[in-house]
């Protein structure tokens, strides 16, 4: 029985997975880990499962007809739930650049569309839905889900990169764009085959622009950040901190913390800077086709850094922030190593 429906199953599920694989292949810096992508796909499937119940409750409460509900309400609830996964990834430093935002966003949509298509397959198989239905769902609807959430992730990250636009309001434009794409698709202004064609043409072009811009951003960040970290490390190792801004700041800390705590702060700054340089070096090697393993000394530095974080506590870590690059990208690079 399954062999009979194998073409429909493959057409319904494979296109979105192949598209996600292509995005991973295009990532020359290898910014994302395959394990994290797989977990994100699973999270997207869980979101689809949750949205089934959420949409059912909303439909019951509003009393809307099915067509109006799918055009105006379900796109918002589904993109909101998918966007929640993206927010968690950004919050915990798993997303640093537009490339990984696009990949993780598409991964969430991939998981969502896979479970949704499995549900539709079980529902429609008894009605003997033709291969055309699964071409539309596999190449159109599934890619749309991934693309809409990729747009949400990229837009949110782009707004969060501007200090004046940080906060909850920075997430609204991304959600609005994802909702617009999803709702327009559900309106079906064009015949389904034409909509599918537009998705297959428009989405790759958009993501190509995102990848090119992000590649430039990563390169600029690596160059500037490598120089800044090198200068800081040279200053720390020179022993000539007295006249430098860092030395003057340490003098002010001596008035608030005991001597051993100030020494731990200096040690922590050195460790963070060394690890940041290591992460940037790994990205440069990856961009040139070399896969560099994490050696034991690097792991030992992480162990020591985590120990110092526990020793310093919240207050000590807050005092360190002016001395370090504490942007989202710089926190992300530590995740890259860890």
C-alpha positions as CSV (number, residue, x, y, z in Angstrom):
1,X,0.0,0.0,0.0
2,X,2.8,2.4,0.9
3,X,4.6,1.6,-2.3
4,X,1.5,2.6,-4.2
5,X,1.7,6.1,-2.7
6,X,5.5,6.4,-2.6
7,X,5.6,9.0,-5.5
8,X,3.1,11.2,-3.7
9,X,5.0,10.9,-0.4
10,X,8.3,11.8,-2.0
11,X,6.9,14.8,-3.9
12,X,5.2,16.0,-0.7
13,X,8.2,15.8,1.6
14,X,11.5,15.8,-0.4
15,X,11.5,19.3,-2.0
16,X,11.6,21.2,1.2
17,X,14.3,18.9,2.7
18,X,16.4,19.3,-0.5
19,X,16.0,23.1,-0.3
20,X,17.1,23.1,3.3
21,X,20.1,20.9,2.3
22,X,21.0,23.4,-0.4
23,X,21.0,26.3,2.1
24,X,23.3,24.3,4.3
25,X,25.6,23.7,1.4
26,X,25.7,27.4,0.4
27,X,26.9,28.4,3.9
28,X,30.6,28.7,3.2
29,X,31.5,29.6,6.8
30,X,29.5,26.6,8.1
31,X,27.8,28.8,10.7
32,X,25.3,26.3,11.9
33,X,25.6,22.8,13.3
34,X,23.7,20.0,11.6
35,X,22.5,18.7,15.0
36,X,21.0,22.0,15.9
37,X,19.3,22.2,12.4
38,X,17.8,18.8,13.0
39,X,16.5,19.8,16.4
40,X,15.1,23.0,14.9
41,X,13.2,20.9,12.2
42,X,11.8,18.8,15.1
43,X,10.8,22.0,16.9
44,X,9.0,23.1,13.7
45,X,7.1,19.8,13.6
46,X,6.1,20.3,17.3
47,X,4.9,23.8,16.4
48,X,2.7,22.3,13.6
49,X,1.2,19.9,16.2
50,X,0.5,22.7,18.6
51,X,-1.0,25.0,16.0
52,X,-3.5,22.2,15.1
53,X,-5.0,22.6,18.6
54,X,-4.5,26.4,18.8
55,X,-6.2,26.9,15.4
56,X,-9.1,24.6,16.4
57,X,-9.7,26.6,19.6
58,X,-9.6,29.9,17.7
59,X,-11.9,28.6,15.0
60,X,-14.4,27.5,17.7
61,X,-14.2,30.8,19.6
62,X,-14.5,33.1,16.5
63,X,-17.1,31.1,14.6
64,X,-15.4,32.1,11.3
65,X,-16.0,30.1,8.1
66,X,-13.0,28.0,7.1
67,X,-12.0,30.1,4.0
68,X,-11.9,33.4,6.0
69,X,-10.0,31.6,8.9
70,X,-7.3,30.2,6.6
71,X,-6.9,33.5,4.8
72,X,-6.7,35.9,7.8
73,X,-6.3,34.1,11.1
74,X,-4.3,30.9,10.8
75,X,-1.4,32.5,9.0
76,X,-0.9,34.8,12.0
77,X,-1.2,32.1,14.6
78,X,1.1,29.8,12.7
79,X,3.8,32.4,12.0
80,X,3.6,33.6,15.6
81,X,4.3,30.1,16.9
82,X,7.1,29.4,14.4
83,X,8.6,32.8,15.2
84,X,8.7,31.8,18.9
85,X,11.3,29.1,18.0
86,X,13.4,31.8,16.3
87,X,13.2,34.1,19.3
88,X,14.5,31.3,21.5
89,X,17.4,30.6,19.2
90,X,18.3,34.3,19.1
91,X,17.9,34.6,22.9
92,X,20.3,31.8,23.5
93,X,22.9,33.0,21.0
94,X,22.4,30.3,18.4
95,X,21.8,32.8,15.6
96,X,24.5,35.4,14.8
97,X,24.2,36.4,11.1
98,X,21.6,36.6,8.4
99,X,22.8,33.3,6.9
100,X,22.1,31.2,10.0
101,X,18.9,33.2,10.6
102,X,17.7,32.2,7.1
103,X,18.7,28.5,7.6
104,X,17.1,28.2,11.0
105,X,14.0,30.0,9.9
106,X,13.7,27.7,6.9
107,X,14.4,24.7,9.2
108,X,11.4,25.6,11.4
109,X,9.2,25.9,8.3
110,X,10.5,22.6,7.1
111,X,9.5,20.8,10.2
112,X,6.1,22.5,10.2
113,X,5.4,21.6,6.6
114,X,6.6,18.0,6.9
115,X,4.1,17.3,9.7
116,X,1.4,19.2,8.0
117,X,1.9,17.3,4.8
118,X,1.9,14.0,6.6
119,X,-1.4,15.0,8.2
120,X,-2.8,16.0,4.8
121,X,-1.5,12.8,3.3
122,X,-3.4,10.7,5.9
123,X,-6.5,12.8,5.4
124,X,-6.5,12.9,1.6
125,X,-5.2,9.5,0.7
126,X,-8.7,8.1,1.2
127,X,-10.0,10.7,-1.4
128,X,-7.4,9.5,-3.9
129,X,-5.8,12.9,-4.3
130,X,-3.7,13.0,-7.5
131,X,0.0,13.7,-7.9
132,X,-0.9,17.4,-8.9
133,X,-2.1,18.0,-5.3
134,X,1.2,16.8,-3.9
135,X,3.3,18.9,-6.4
136,X,1.4,22.0,-5.1
137,X,1.9,21.0,-1.5
138,X,5.5,19.8,-1.8
139,X,6.9,22.5,-4.1
140,X,4.5,25.3,-3.2
141,X,3.0,25.2,0.3
142,X,6.0,23.5,2.0
143,X,8.5,25.9,0.5
144,X,6.2,28.8,1.4
145,X,6.2,27.8,5.1
146,X,10.0,27.6,5.1
147,X,10.4,30.8,3.2
148,X,7.9,32.8,5.3
149,X,9.7,31.8,8.5
150,X,13.1,32.5,7.0
151,X,11.9,36.0,6.1
152,X,10.7,36.4,9.7
153,X,14.0,35.3,11.1
154,X,16.1,37.5,8.8
155,X,14.0,40.6,9.3
156,X,14.0,40.2,13.1
157,X,17.7,39.8,13.2
158,X,18.3,42.7,11.0
159,X,16.2,45.0,13.2
160,X,17.8,43.6,16.4
161,X,21.3,44.6,15.0
162,X,20.3,48.2,15.3
163,X,20.6,49.5,18.9
164,X,17.8,52.0,18.4
165,X,15.4,49.2,17.3
166,X,16.0,46.6,19.9
167,X,13.2,45.2,22.0
168,X,9.9,43.5,21.4
169,X,8.9,46.0,18.7
170,X,11.8,44.9,16.6
171,X,10.0,41.6,16.1
172,X,6.9,43.1,14.7
173,X,8.1,43.8,11.1
174,X,9.3,40.2,10.6
175,X,6.1,38.8,11.9
176,X,4.2,41.2,9.6
177,X,6.1,40.2,6.5
178,X,5.8,36.5,7.2
179,X,2.1,36.9,7.8
180,X,1.7,38.8,4.6
181,X,3.5,36.1,2.5
182,X,1.5,33.3,4.2
183,X,-1.9,35.1,3.9
184,X,-1.3,36.1,0.3
185,X,-0.5,32.5,-0.6
186,X,-3.6,31.3,1.2
187,X,-5.8,33.8,-0.7
188,X,-4.9,31.9,-3.9
189,X,-5.3,34.9,-6.2
190,X,-3.6,32.9,-8.9
191,X,-4.1,29.3,-10.0
192,X,-2.1,27.0,-7.6
193,X,0.4,25.9,-10.2
194,X,1.3,29.6,-10.9
195,X,1.7,30.3,-7.2
196,X,4.0,27.3,-6.9
197,X,6.1,28.7,-9.7
198,X,6.3,32.1,-8.1
199,X,7.5,30.5,-4.8
200,X,10.1,28.5,-6.6
201,X,11.4,31.5,-8.5
202,X,11.1,34.3,-5.9
203,X,12.3,32.5,-2.7
204,X,15.7,31.4,-4.1
205,X,16.3,34.8,-5.5
206,X,15.5,36.5,-2.1
207,X,17.7,34.0,-0.1
208,X,20.6,34.5,-2.6
209,X,20.6,38.2,-1.8
210,X,20.5,37.4,2.0
211,X,23.4,35.0,1.6
212,X,25.5,37.5,-0.3
213,X,24.9,40.3,2.1
214,X,25.6,38.1,5.1
215,X,28.9,36.8,3.6
216,X,30.0,40.4,3.3
217,X,28.9,41.1,6.9
218,X,30.7,38.0,8.2
219,X,33.9,39.0,6.4
220,X,33.8,42.6,7.7
221,X,33.1,41.4,11.3
222,X,36.0,38.9,11.1
223,X,38.4,41.5,9.9
224,X,37.5,44.2,12.4
225,X,36.9,41.8,15.3
226,X,40.2,40.0,14.7
227,X,42.2,43.2,14.8
228,X,40.4,44.4,17.9
229,X,40.8,41.2,19.8
230,X,44.5,40.9,18.8
231,X,45.2,44.4,20.1
232,X,43.4,43.7,23.4
233,X,45.3,40.5,23.9
234,X,48.6,42.2,23.2
235,X,47.8,44.9,25.7
236,X,46.9,42.3,28.3
237,X,50.1,40.4,27.8
238,X,52.3,43.5,27.6
239,X,51.9,44.3,31.3
240,X,51.5,48.0,30.4
241,X,47.9,48.6,31.4
242,X,48.4,51.6,33.6
243,X,47.9,54.3,30.9
244,X,45.5,52.4,28.8
245,X,41.7,52.9,29.2
246,X,41.4,49.3,30.3
247,X,44.0,49.9,33.0
248,X,42.1,53.0,34.2
249,X,38.9,51.0,34.4
250,X,40.6,48.3,36.4
251,X,41.7,51.0,38.9
252,X,38.1,51.9,39.5
253,X,37.2,48.3,40.0
254,X,39.8,48.0,42.8
255,X,37.7,50.5,44.8
256,X,34.6,48.2,44.5
257,X,36.1,44.7,44.6
258,X,38.8,42.9,46.5
259,X,42.2,42.3,44.9
260,X,41.6,38.5,44.1
261,X,38.3,39.4,42.4
262,X,40.0,42.0,40.2
263,X,42.7,39.4,39.2
264,X,39.9,36.9,38.3
265,X,38.3,39.6,36.2
266,X,41.5,40.2,34.3
267,X,42.0,36.4,33.8
268,X,38.4,36.1,32.5
269,X,38.9,39.0,30.0
270,X,42.1,37.2,28.7
271,X,40.3,33.9,28.4
272,X,37.3,35.4,26.6
273,X,39.6,37.3,24.2
274,X,41.7,34.2,23.4
275,X,38.5,32.1,22.7
276,X,37.1,34.9,20.5
277,X,40.3,34.9,18.4
278,X,40.1,31.1,18.2
279,X,36.5,31.2,17.0
280,X,37.3,33.8,14.3
281,X,40.3,31.7,13.2
282,X,38.1,28.6,12.8
283,X,35.6,30.6,10.7
284,X,38.4,31.8,8.4
285,X,39.7,28.2,8.0
286,X,36.2,27.0,7.2
287,X,35.7,29.6,4.6
288,X,38.8,28.3,2.9
289,X,37.6,24.7,3.0
290,X,39.4,23.4,6.2
291,X,37.5,21.8,9.1
292,X,39.4,22.6,12.3
293,X,38.6,20.4,15.3
294,X,38.4,21.8,18.8
295,X,41.5,20.8,20.7
296,X,41.8,20.0,24.4
297,X,43.5,23.2,25.4
298,X,40.5,25.1,24.1
299,X,38.1,22.9,26.0
300,X,40.2,23.5,29.2
301,X,39.9,27.3,28.6
302,X,36.1,26.9,28.5
303,X,36.1,25.0,31.7
304,X,38.3,27.7,33.4
305,X,36.1,30.4,32.0
306,X,32.9,28.8,33.3
307,X,34.6,28.4,36.7
308,X,35.5,32.1,36.8
309,X,31.9,33.0,35.8
310,X,30.7,31.2,38.9
311,X,33.3,32.8,41.1
312,X,32.6,36.3,39.8
313,X,28.8,36.0,40.1
314,X,26.3,38.4,38.5
315,X,27.9,41.6,39.8
316,X,31.4,40.7,38.6
317,X,30.1,39.7,35.2
318,X,28.3,43.0,34.9
319,X,31.5,44.9,35.7
320,X,33.3,43.0,32.9
321,X,30.9,44.0,30.2
322,X,32.5,47.4,29.4
323,X,35.8,45.7,28.9
324,X,34.6,43.1,26.4
325,X,32.7,42.9,23.1
326,X,29.3,41.7,24.4
327,X,27.3,42.0,21.2
328,X,25.1,39.2,20.0
329,X,27.6,38.2,17.4
330,X,30.4,38.0,19.9
331,X,28.3,35.8,22.3
332,X,27.5,33.7,19.3
333,X,31.1,33.0,18.5
334,X,31.6,31.3,21.9
335,X,28.6,29.1,21.1
336,X,30.4,28.2,17.8
337,X,33.3,26.8,19.8
338,X,31.3,25.3,22.7
